[in-house]
Amino acid sequence: MGKIFSSINKILSKLPRGLLVASATILLVIIGVIDYITGEEIGLSIFYVIPVMLLAWYAGRAAGVITSFMAAITWYVADVTTGHVYTNAAIPVWNAAVRLGFFLLISLFISLLKDTLEHEHDLAMTDSLTGVFNTRHFYELASKEIERAKRYGNSFSIAYIDLDNFKEVNDVYGHGAGDELLCFVASTMRDNIRMNDIIARMGGDEFILLLLESKDGEAEGVVEKLRTLILEGMPEYHFPVTLSVGLITYTMPPDSVEDMVREVDTLMYSVKNTTKDAIRHEIIRDEIDRWMMVRHVHSNDRSEGGR
C-alpha cells in the first residue's frame, strides 16, 4: 500500500499546476452532478474536500483557496437544484458560506502542513551553520551518483577540503570568527559550482565536493578556482588560513561511498602532512590506479611520521 501511495505522490508532484486545477474542476463537476442525482438524502461532503486537499498540497495555497470557492459554489448549486425546501431563502446561502469557511480552513491547514514538513526536511538535509548539505545527506546523494556512474559509465570527481590553521582562528579570534570563516568558505564554493554539483560540510573545518560528470582537467580547474577565490578572501578577515585539498577523479566508480570518502580523505591528509596549502589530484581508472595511489600516500605518511 505504501508503494502505491508513493507512486501516486510522484505522479501528482510532477503534474503542471494548470493541469491539476483543471482536473480538480472536472472532479468537482462530477461530484456535483452525482450530488444532484442522489438528492438530499445521501451526503457527499467528504468528496468535496478531496479536490481541495489535493490542490492545496500539490499546487499551493492559492490554488487551494480557489478550489475551496469552486467546491462551495458547486455544493451550493447541487443543494438548491435538488428541490430541497428551506424555511428561509437565506439558509442555503448561509450553509454555502459555512462550507466555504470549512474548505478554506482545510486548504490553509494542508498548505501550512506541507510548508512545515518541507522546512523540516530541508533542516534534516543541511548543516545548520553553513547551509550546505550535511554528512548524512551527502552520503545519500553520493550513493545515488555511484550507482548512476556504474550504470552509465560516467566519470565524476570528489574533493576533500580541509582548512589549514583553523584552530588558530578559533584560539586567536574566537569561535564566532571561526563560524564566520566556515560560512564564507561554504558560500564561496556554493556560489561558484554548477547547480548539479554537491557540496557538504563533513564536520569541523572539513568540506567535501562532488563534481558530477567531470573530466580530469575540468575537476582540477574547478577546485583550483575555488581555492583561489577563498584564499583571495582571507586578507579581508585577516585569517592565516590556507587549504589542503585531496581530489580524486573516478573513471571507474568505487564500490561504496565509504570507500570513496576514505580514499579522498587519505589523499587530503597526505597534503596536510607535507606541504599544506595545495591540491593533490589522482585519477582512478582501475584497481591498479587505486593500489598505486594508496601505496604512494602511505609511503608519504611514513616518511612524514604519519598524521
C-alpha positions as YAML, in Angstrom:
chain: A
units: angstrom
residues:
- id: 1
  name: MET
  ca: [0.00, 0.00, 0.00]
- id: 2
  name: GLY
  ca: [2.85, 2.36, 0.84]
- id: 3
  name: LYS
  ca: [4.38, 1.86, -2.61]
- id: 4
  name: ILE
  ca: [1.05, 2.69, -4.26]
- id: 5
  name: PHE
  ca: [0.73, 5.97, -2.36]
- id: 6
  name: SER
  ca: [4.37, 6.77, -3.10]
- id: 7
  name: SER
  ca: [3.82, 6.21, -6.82]
- id: 8
  name: ILE
  ca: [0.68, 8.38, -6.81]
- id: 9
  name: ASN
  ca: [2.56, 11.11, -4.95]
- id: 10
  name: LYS
  ca: [5.38, 11.11, -7.51]
- id: 11
  name: ILE
  ca: [2.92, 11.35, -10.40]
- id: 12
  name: LEU
  ca: [0.91, 14.19, -8.87]
- id: 13
  name: SER
  ca: [4.05, 16.08, -7.85]
- id: 14
  name: LYS
  ca: [5.22, 16.20, -11.46]
- id: 15
  name: LEU
  ca: [1.95, 17.42, -12.97]
- id: 16
  name: PRO
  ca: [1.76, 21.09, -14.07]
- id: 17
  name: ARG
  ca: [-0.27, 23.35, -11.79]
- id: 18
  name: GLY
  ca: [-2.71, 24.23, -14.57]
- id: 19
  name: LEU
  ca: [-3.45, 20.57, -15.22]
- id: 20
  name: LEU
  ca: [-4.04, 19.98, -11.52]
- id: 21
  name: VAL
  ca: [-6.53, 22.85, -11.32]
- id: 22
  name: ALA
  ca: [-8.33, 21.64, -14.46]
- id: 23
  name: SER
  ca: [-8.51, 18.10, -13.07]
- id: 24
  name: ALA
  ca: [-9.88, 19.36, -9.76]
- id: 25
  name: THR
  ca: [-12.52, 21.40, -11.58]
- id: 26
  name: ILE
  ca: [-13.65, 18.38, -13.57]
- id: 27
  name: LEU
  ca: [-13.72, 16.27, -10.41]
- id: 28
  name: LEU
  ca: [-15.87, 18.87, -8.63]
- id: 29
  name: VAL
  ca: [-18.30, 18.95, -11.55]
- id: 30
  name: ILE
  ca: [-18.60, 15.15, -11.42]
- id: 31
  name: ILE
  ca: [-19.17, 15.25, -7.64]
- id: 32
  name: GLY
  ca: [-21.79, 18.00, -8.07]
- id: 33
  name: VAL
  ca: [-23.66, 16.01, -10.72]
- id: 34
  name: ILE
  ca: [-23.65, 12.90, -8.52]
- id: 35
  name: ASP
  ca: [-24.81, 15.01, -5.57]
- id: 36
  name: TYR
  ca: [-27.69, 16.39, -7.67]
- id: 37
  name: ILE
  ca: [-28.71, 12.92, -8.89]
- id: 38
  name: THR
  ca: [-28.62, 11.26, -5.46]
- id: 39
  name: GLY
  ca: [-30.55, 14.11, -3.85]
- id: 40
  name: GLU
  ca: [-30.51, 15.42, -0.31]
- id: 41
  name: GLU
  ca: [-30.80, 12.05, 1.43]
- id: 42
  name: ILE
  ca: [-27.22, 10.95, 0.64]
- id: 43
  name: GLY
  ca: [-24.40, 13.16, 1.89]
- id: 44
  name: LEU
  ca: [-21.27, 13.61, -0.24]
- id: 45
  name: SER
  ca: [-19.49, 16.25, 1.86]
- id: 46
  name: ILE
  ca: [-16.24, 14.30, 2.21]
- id: 47
  name: PHE
  ca: [-15.89, 14.06, -1.57]
- id: 48
  name: TYR
  ca: [-15.91, 17.85, -1.90]
- id: 49
  name: VAL
  ca: [-12.98, 18.02, 0.49]
- id: 50
  name: ILE
  ca: [-10.75, 15.73, -1.59]
- id: 51
  name: PRO
  ca: [-10.06, 18.16, -4.50]
- id: 52
  name: VAL
  ca: [-9.46, 20.97, -2.01]
- id: 53
  name: MET
  ca: [-6.86, 18.92, -0.13]
- id: 54
  name: LEU
  ca: [-5.14, 17.71, -3.28]
- id: 55
  name: LEU
  ca: [-4.84, 21.18, -4.76]
- id: 56
  name: ALA
  ca: [-3.64, 22.73, -1.51]
- id: 57
  name: TRP
  ca: [-0.93, 20.07, -1.22]
- id: 58
  name: TYR
  ca: [0.27, 19.75, -4.80]
- id: 59
  name: ALA
  ca: [-0.50, 23.17, -6.31]
- id: 60
  name: GLY
  ca: [-0.05, 25.51, -3.37]
- id: 61
  name: ARG
  ca: [-2.08, 27.70, -1.06]
- id: 62
  name: ALA
  ca: [-3.53, 29.96, -3.76]
- id: 63
  name: ALA
  ca: [-4.80, 27.01, -5.79]
- id: 64
  name: GLY
  ca: [-6.28, 25.51, -2.63]
- id: 65
  name: VAL
  ca: [-8.19, 28.73, -1.91]
- id: 66
  name: ILE
  ca: [-9.55, 28.88, -5.47]
- id: 67
  name: THR
  ca: [-10.64, 25.25, -5.25]
- id: 68
  name: SER
  ca: [-12.34, 25.98, -1.93]
- id: 69
  name: PHE
  ca: [-14.54, 28.59, -3.62]
- id: 70
  name: MET
  ca: [-15.27, 26.23, -6.52]
- id: 71
  name: ALA
  ca: [-16.21, 23.42, -4.11]
- id: 72
  name: ALA
  ca: [-18.52, 25.70, -2.08]
- id: 73
  name: ILE
  ca: [-20.22, 27.01, -5.23]
- id: 74
  name: THR
  ca: [-20.64, 23.51, -6.67]
- id: 75
  name: TRP
  ca: [-22.13, 22.24, -3.45]
- id: 76
  name: TYR
  ca: [-24.47, 25.26, -3.28]
- id: 77
  name: VAL
  ca: [-25.69, 24.70, -6.86]
- id: 78
  name: ALA
  ca: [-26.25, 20.99, -6.23]
- id: 79
  name: ASP
  ca: [-28.08, 21.85, -3.00]
- id: 80
  name: VAL
  ca: [-30.53, 24.42, -4.39]
- id: 81
  name: THR
  ca: [-31.30, 22.44, -7.53]
- id: 82
  name: THR
  ca: [-32.29, 19.22, -5.76]
- id: 83
  name: GLY
  ca: [-35.63, 20.73, -4.76]
- id: 84
  name: HIS
  ca: [-34.91, 20.91, -1.04]
- id: 85
  name: VAL
  ca: [-37.24, 23.41, 0.59]
- id: 86
  name: TYR
  ca: [-35.82, 25.73, 3.29]
- id: 87
  name: THR
  ca: [-37.86, 27.83, 5.72]
- id: 88
  name: ASN
  ca: [-35.82, 30.88, 4.70]
- id: 89
  name: ALA
  ca: [-34.13, 31.68, 1.37]
- id: 90
  name: ALA
  ca: [-31.02, 32.84, 3.20]
- id: 91
  name: ILE
  ca: [-30.35, 29.41, 4.72]
- id: 92
  name: PRO
  ca: [-28.68, 27.82, 1.64]
- id: 93
  name: VAL
  ca: [-26.52, 30.93, 1.27]
- id: 94
  name: TRP
  ca: [-25.52, 30.68, 4.93]
- id: 95
  name: ASN
  ca: [-24.75, 26.98, 4.51]
- id: 96
  name: ALA
  ca: [-22.62, 27.72, 1.46]
- id: 97
  name: ALA
  ca: [-20.68, 30.37, 3.43]
- id: 98
  name: VAL
  ca: [-20.08, 27.93, 6.29]
- id: 99
  name: ARG
  ca: [-18.89, 25.26, 3.85]
- id: 100
  name: LEU
  ca: [-16.59, 27.80, 2.20]
- id: 101
  name: GLY
  ca: [-15.09, 28.64, 5.57]
- id: 102
  name: PHE
  ca: [-14.58, 24.95, 6.27]
- id: 103
  name: PHE
  ca: [-12.90, 24.39, 2.89]
- id: 104
  name: LEU
  ca: [-10.66, 27.42, 3.39]
- id: 105
  name: LEU
  ca: [-9.55, 26.16, 6.80]
- id: 106
  name: ILE
  ca: [-8.76, 22.74, 5.32]
- id: 107
  name: SER
  ca: [-6.86, 24.35, 2.46]
- id: 108
  name: LEU
  ca: [-4.79, 26.62, 4.70]
- id: 109
  name: PHE
  ca: [-4.07, 23.82, 7.15]
- id: 110
  name: ILE
  ca: [-2.89, 21.45, 4.39]
- id: 111
  name: SER
  ca: [-0.65, 24.06, 2.74]
- id: 112
  name: LEU
  ca: [0.80, 25.05, 6.13]
- id: 113
  name: LEU
  ca: [1.42, 21.39, 6.97]
- id: 114
  name: LYS
  ca: [3.27, 20.89, 3.69]
- id: 115
  name: ASP
  ca: [5.40, 24.01, 4.22]
- id: 116
  name: THR
  ca: [6.30, 22.81, 7.71]
- id: 117
  name: LEU
  ca: [7.23, 19.32, 6.52]
- id: 118
  name: GLU
  ca: [9.33, 20.70, 3.69]
- id: 119
  name: HIS
  ca: [11.12, 23.01, 6.11]
- id: 120
  name: GLU
  ca: [11.82, 20.12, 8.47]
- id: 121
  name: HIS
  ca: [13.06, 18.06, 5.52]
- id: 122
  name: ASP
  ca: [15.43, 20.85, 4.48]
- id: 123
  name: LEU
  ca: [16.75, 21.12, 8.03]
- id: 124
  name: ALA
  ca: [17.41, 17.37, 8.09]
- id: 125
  name: MET
  ca: [19.50, 17.67, 4.92]
- id: 126
  name: THR
  ca: [21.57, 20.78, 5.64]
- id: 127
  name: ASP
  ca: [24.29, 21.86, 8.00]
- id: 128
  name: SER
  ca: [22.72, 24.32, 10.44]
- id: 129
  name: LEU
  ca: [25.69, 26.72, 10.41]
- id: 130
  name: THR
  ca: [26.71, 26.96, 6.75]
- id: 131
  name: GLY
  ca: [23.53, 25.98, 4.94]
- id: 132
  name: VAL
  ca: [25.25, 23.41, 2.70]
- id: 133
  name: PHE
  ca: [24.36, 19.72, 2.84]
- id: 134
  name: ASN
  ca: [25.26, 17.73, 5.93]
- id: 135
  name: THR
  ca: [27.20, 14.47, 6.01]
- id: 136
  name: ARG
  ca: [24.14, 12.23, 6.08]
- id: 137
  name: HIS
  ca: [22.55, 13.76, 3.02]
- id: 138
  name: PHE
  ca: [25.87, 13.79, 1.18]
- id: 139
  name: TYR
  ca: [26.17, 10.05, 1.66]
- id: 140
  name: GLU
  ca: [22.67, 9.59, 0.25]
- id: 141
  name: LEU
  ca: [23.37, 11.70, -2.84]
- id: 142
  name: ALA
  ca: [26.83, 10.25, -3.40]
- id: 143
  name: SER
  ca: [25.47, 6.72, -3.20]
- id: 144
  name: LYS
  ca: [23.00, 7.52, -5.98]
- id: 145
  name: GLU
  ca: [25.77, 9.05, -8.08]
- id: 146
  name: ILE
  ca: [27.94, 5.95, -7.71]
- id: 147
  name: GLU
  ca: [25.05, 3.75, -8.86]
- id: 148
  name: ARG
  ca: [24.44, 6.08, -11.80]
- id: 149
  name: ALA
  ca: [28.11, 6.01, -12.74]
- id: 150
  name: LYS
  ca: [28.12, 2.20, -12.64]
- id: 151
  name: ARG
  ca: [25.03, 2.11, -14.86]
- id: 152
  name: TYR
  ca: [26.05, 4.66, -17.47]
- id: 153
  name: GLY
  ca: [29.82, 4.68, -17.21]
- id: 154
  name: ASN
  ca: [30.05, 8.35, -16.17]
- id: 155
  name: SER
  ca: [33.16, 9.72, -14.56]
- id: 156
  name: PHE
  ca: [32.99, 12.07, -11.57]
- id: 157
  name: SER
  ca: [35.36, 13.75, -9.16]
- id: 158
  name: ILE
  ca: [35.39, 14.24, -5.41]
- id: 159
  name: ALA
  ca: [37.40, 16.79, -3.44]
- id: 160
  name: TYR
  ca: [38.04, 16.73, 0.29]
- id: 161
  name: ILE
  ca: [38.93, 20.21, 1.60]
- id: 162
  name: ASP
  ca: [40.50, 20.97, 4.97]
- id: 163
  name: LEU
  ca: [41.17, 24.48, 6.32]
- id: 164
  name: ASP
  ca: [44.77, 24.76, 7.49]
- id: 165
  name: ASN
  ca: [45.31, 26.69, 10.76]
- id: 166
  name: PHE
  ca: [41.58, 26.80, 11.54]
- id: 167
  name: LYS
  ca: [42.27, 26.07, 15.21]
- id: 168
  name: GLU
  ca: [44.44, 29.17, 15.34]
- id: 169
  name: VAL
  ca: [41.50, 31.27, 14.12]
- id: 170
  name: ASN
  ca: [39.31, 29.95, 16.93]
- id: 171
  name: ASP
  ca: [42.05, 30.44, 19.52]
- id: 172
  name: VAL
  ca: [43.02, 33.97, 18.47]
- id: 173
  name: TYR
  ca: [39.81, 35.47, 17.12]
- id: 174
  name: GLY
  ca: [37.18, 33.38, 18.90]
- id: 175
  name: HIS
  ca: [34.63, 30.81, 17.78]
- id: 176
  name: GLY
  ca: [32.39, 33.48, 16.29]
- id: 177
  name: ALA
  ca: [35.14, 34.34, 13.82]
- id: 178
  name: GLY
  ca: [35.61, 30.63, 13.11]
- id: 179
  name: ASP
  ca: [31.92, 30.29, 12.30]
- id: 180
  name: GLU
  ca: [32.11, 33.34, 10.04]
- id: 181
  name: LEU
  ca: [35.05, 31.77, 8.22]
- id: 182
  name: LEU
  ca: [33.21, 28.49, 7.71]
- id: 183
  name: CYS
  ca: [30.19, 30.33, 6.30]
- id: 184
  name: PHE
  ca: [32.42, 32.32, 3.95]
- id: 185
  name: VAL
  ca: [34.13, 29.18, 2.64]
- id: 186
  name: ALA
  ca: [30.80, 27.37, 2.19]
- id: 187
  name: SER
  ca: [29.10, 30.26, 0.40]
- id: 188
  name: THR
  ca: [32.11, 30.85, -1.87]
- id: 189
  name: MET
  ca: [32.11, 27.24, -3.01]
- id: 190
  name: ARG
  ca: [28.32, 27.03, -3.31]
- id: 191
  name: ASP
  ca: [28.16, 30.19, -5.44]
- id: 192
  name: ASN
  ca: [30.88, 29.04, -7.84]
- id: 193
  name: ILE
  ca: [29.91, 25.48, -8.72]
- id: 194
  name: ARG
  ca: [27.27, 24.12, -11.06]
- id: 195
  name: MET
  ca: [23.76, 23.60, -9.76]
- id: 196
  name: ASN
  ca: [24.02, 19.82, -10.04]
- id: 197
  name: ASP
  ca: [27.32, 19.59, -8.17]
- id: 198
  name: ILE
  ca: [27.17, 18.69, -4.48]
- id: 199
  name: ILE
  ca: [28.89, 20.39, -1.55]
- id: 200
  name: ALA
  ca: [28.66, 19.31, 2.07]
- id: 201
  name: ARG
  ca: [30.26, 20.06, 5.40]
- id: 202
  name: MET
  ca: [31.72, 16.91, 6.89]
- id: 203
  name: GLY
  ca: [32.17, 18.43, 10.32]
- id: 204
  name: GLY
  ca: [34.59, 20.88, 11.90]
- id: 205
  name: ASP
  ca: [36.60, 22.65, 9.21]
- id: 206
  name: GLU
  ca: [36.26, 19.96, 6.54]
- id: 207
  name: PHE
  ca: [34.17, 20.16, 3.39]
- id: 208
  name: ILE
  ca: [33.56, 17.71, 0.59]
- id: 209
  name: LEU
  ca: [32.70, 18.48, -3.01]
- id: 210
  name: LEU
  ca: [31.25, 16.08, -5.58]
- id: 211
  name: LEU
  ca: [31.67, 17.23, -9.20]
- id: 212
  name: LEU
  ca: [29.33, 15.21, -11.42]
- id: 213
  name: GLU
  ca: [30.32, 14.07, -14.89]
- id: 214
  name: SER
  ca: [33.63, 15.92, -14.67]
- id: 215
  name: LYS
  ca: [36.69, 15.10, -16.72]
- id: 216
  name: ASP
  ca: [40.28, 15.10, -15.47]
- id: 217
  name: GLY
  ca: [41.25, 18.70, -16.26]
- id: 218
  name: GLU
  ca: [37.82, 20.15, -15.54]
- id: 219
  name: ALA
  ca: [37.75, 18.97, -11.94]
- id: 220
  name: GLU
  ca: [41.20, 20.28, -11.13]
- id: 221
  name: GLY
  ca: [40.37, 23.62, -12.77]
- id: 222
  name: VAL
  ca: [37.18, 23.99, -10.73]
- id: 223
  name: VAL
  ca: [38.86, 23.13, -7.43]
- id: 224
  name: GLU
  ca: [41.81, 25.43, -8.15]
- id: 225
  name: LYS
  ca: [39.40, 28.27, -8.92]
- id: 226
  name: LEU
  ca: [37.54, 27.70, -5.64]
- id: 227
  name: ARG
  ca: [40.78, 27.56, -3.70]
- id: 228
  name: THR
  ca: [41.96, 30.82, -5.28]
- id: 229
  name: LEU
  ca: [38.68, 32.61, -4.52]
- id: 230
  name: ILE
  ca: [38.76, 31.50, -0.89]
- id: 231
  name: LEU
  ca: [42.40, 32.49, -0.41]
- id: 232
  name: GLU
  ca: [41.73, 35.88, -2.00]
- id: 233
  name: GLY
  ca: [39.08, 36.50, 0.66]
- id: 234
  name: MET
  ca: [41.38, 35.69, 3.60]
- id: 235
  name: PRO
  ca: [43.10, 39.12, 3.82]
- id: 236
  name: GLU
  ca: [39.71, 40.76, 4.40]
- id: 237
  name: TYR
  ca: [39.27, 38.66, 7.53]
- id: 238
  name: HIS
  ca: [42.99, 38.70, 8.49]
- id: 239
  name: PHE
  ca: [42.83, 34.93, 8.89]
- id: 240
  name: PRO
  ca: [46.04, 32.87, 8.36]
- id: 241
  name: VAL
  ca: [44.08, 30.10, 6.62]
- id: 242
  name: THR
  ca: [45.05, 28.03, 3.59]
- id: 243
  name: LEU
  ca: [43.50, 24.93, 2.03]
- id: 244
  name: SER
  ca: [44.73, 21.35, 1.84]
- id: 245
  name: VAL
  ca: [42.79, 19.51, -0.83]
- id: 246
  name: GLY
  ca: [42.64, 15.91, -1.94]
- id: 247
  name: LEU
  ca: [40.98, 15.43, -5.32]
- id: 248
  name: ILE
  ca: [40.16, 12.13, -7.00]
- id: 249
  name: THR
  ca: [38.61, 11.63, -10.43]
- id: 250
  name: TYR
  ca: [36.90, 8.26, -10.78]
- id: 251
  name: THR
  ca: [36.50, 6.86, -14.26]
- id: 252
  name: MET
  ca: [35.92, 3.54, -12.53]
- id: 253
  name: PRO
  ca: [33.43, 4.17, -9.71]
- id: 254
  name: PRO
  ca: [34.29, 2.97, -6.18]
- id: 255
  name: ASP
  ca: [32.39, 0.17, -4.51]
- id: 256
  name: SER
  ca: [30.80, 2.44, -1.92]
- id: 257
  name: VAL
  ca: [30.63, 5.99, -0.61]
- id: 258
  name: GLU
  ca: [32.58, 4.89, 2.46]
- id: 259
  name: ASP
  ca: [35.47, 3.68, 0.27]
- id: 260
  name: MET
  ca: [35.39, 6.89, -1.77]
- id: 261
  name: VAL
  ca: [35.42, 9.19, 1.25]
- id: 262
  name: ARG
  ca: [38.17, 7.18, 2.92]
- id: 263
  name: GLU
  ca: [40.36, 7.37, -0.19]
- id: 264
  name: VAL
  ca: [39.94, 11.09, -0.79]
- id: 265
  name: ASP
  ca: [40.30, 11.82, 2.94]
- id: 266
  name: THR
  ca: [43.58, 9.91, 2.97]
- id: 267
  name: LEU
  ca: [44.74, 11.86, -0.09]
- id: 268
  name: MET
  ca: [43.86, 15.16, 1.57]
- id: 269
  name: TYR
  ca: [45.84, 14.26, 4.68]
- id: 270
  name: SER
  ca: [48.84, 13.42, 2.53]
- id: 271
  name: VAL
  ca: [48.81, 17.10, 1.53]
- id: 272
  name: LYS
  ca: [48.17, 18.33, 5.06]
- id: 273
  name: ASN
  ca: [51.03, 16.23, 6.46]
- id: 274
  name: THR
  ca: [53.53, 17.53, 3.90]
- id: 275
  name: THR
  ca: [53.26, 20.94, 2.25]
- id: 276
  name: LYS
  ca: [49.74, 22.10, 3.17]
- id: 277
  name: ASP
  ca: [48.17, 24.83, 1.01]
- id: 278
  name: ALA
  ca: [48.00, 22.63, -2.10]
- id: 279
  name: ILE
  ca: [45.83, 20.35, -4.22]
- id: 280
  name: ARG
  ca: [46.75, 16.77, -4.92]
- id: 281
  name: HIS
  ca: [44.86, 15.16, -7.77]
- id: 282
  name: GLU
  ca: [44.71, 11.45, -8.55]
- id: 283
  name: ILE
  ca: [42.83, 9.65, -11.31]
- id: 284
  name: ILE
  ca: [41.48, 6.17, -10.64]
- id: 285
  name: ARG
  ca: [40.71, 4.21, -13.81]
- id: 286
  name: ASP
  ca: [41.14, 0.71, -12.40]
- id: 287
  name: GLU
  ca: [42.23, -1.23, -9.34]
- id: 288
  name: ILE
  ca: [45.90, -0.73, -10.24]
- id: 289
  name: ASP
  ca: [45.48, 3.04, -10.03]
- id: 290
  name: ARG
  ca: [43.74, 2.65, -6.68]
- id: 291
  name: TRP
  ca: [46.52, 0.40, -5.36]
- id: 292
  name: MET
  ca: [49.23, 2.78, -6.60]
- id: 293
  name: MET
  ca: [47.54, 5.80, -5.02]
- id: 294
  name: VAL
  ca: [47.12, 4.14, -1.63]
- id: 295
  name: ARG
  ca: [50.69, 2.83, -1.71]
- id: 296
  name: HIS
  ca: [52.10, 6.23, -2.61]
- id: 297
  name: VAL
  ca: [50.07, 8.05, 0.05]
- id: 298
  name: HIS
  ca: [51.02, 5.61, 2.76]
- id: 299
  name: SER
  ca: [54.64, 5.90, 1.73]
- id: 300
  name: ASN
  ca: [54.45, 9.68, 2.12]
- id: 301
  name: ASP
  ca: [52.76, 9.31, 5.51]
- id: 302
  name: ARG
  ca: [55.53, 7.06, 6.77]
- id: 303
  name: SER
  ca: [58.21, 9.42, 5.53]
- id: 304
  name: GLU
  ca: [56.49, 12.33, 7.31]
- id: 305
  name: GLY
  ca: [55.87, 10.41, 10.50]
- id: 306
  name: GLY
  ca: [52.14, 9.75, 9.93]
- id: 307
  name: ARG
  ca: [49.26, 12.09, 10.66]
...
